[in-house]
Amino acid sequence: DEDPISESDDPDSGALMGKDGTKWSVLEAGGCKGRAAARNVFKERVGVKPYIKNRVSDEYTAWKEFISEPILNTILKYTNKFAKEKLKVDLNLTSVELEAFIAIQYARGFYGKHLPVKLLWANHTGINIFQEIMSRNRFSLIKRCFAFDDRVSRRSGMIASADVFYPIREVFDI
């Protein structure tokens, strides 16, 4: 494997040559002459804003700033509704269990989202924390029912919309 960028044949040119033959110029920092336009000057202080700093104390409260109670309640409502109406199962999913399900999904992304669920819960090769949080069958059922909107009505054609974000619109607008 070659380095995709190499020094140009002409050492005095100050240019780099890409694998495909593209010649790239090297610019020195601060090489811009004159004063920057006022619209290009960043005036806000950097860092965590005070109103967030007072509300966030750990990873969980930071996550809750993005995934609020109204969002969780909407997902909870439609997930339970889909299970009852389409699968004829009383899921009885709670907000605590929904948060645990989402946490497992995050962890699956870390360990490899393409790993089969069976493998993650296997006794010898599985990851212990998954088994401790919830059973594989319960996880699979929640995954099958998980919904951001009324999937039953949408699929049956009762709701016609040209909005391509319709399946997540209600959660997106919260």
Stockholm file with secondary structure:
# STOCKHOLM 1.0

chainA/1-174         DEDPISESDDPDSGALMGKDGTKWSVLEAGGCKGRAAARNVFKERVGVKPYIKNRVSDEYTAWKEFISEPILNTILKYTNKFAKEKLKVDLNLTSVELEAFIAIQYARGFYGKHLPVKLLWANHTGINIFQEIMSRNRFSLIKRCFAFDDRVSRRSGMIASADVFYPIREVFDI
#=GR chainA/1-174 SS CCCSEEECSSTTSCEEEETTSCEEECCCTTCCCSCCCGGGSCCSCCSCCHHHHTTCCSHHHHHHHHSCHHHHHHHHHHHHHHHHHTSCCCCCCCHHHHHHHHHHHHHHHHHCTTSCHHHHTCTTTSCHHHHHHCCHHHHHHHHHHCCSSCHHHHHTTSSCCCCTTHHHHHHHTC
#=GC SS_cons         CCCSEEECSSTTSCEEEETTSCEEECCCTTCCCSCCCGGGSCCSCCSCCHHHHTTCCSHHHHHHHHSCHHHHHHHHHHHHHHHHHTSCCCCCCCHHHHHHHHHHHHHHHHHCTTSCHHHHTCTTTSCHHHHHHCCHHHHHHHHHHCCSSCHHHHHTTSSCCCCTTHHHHHHHTC
//
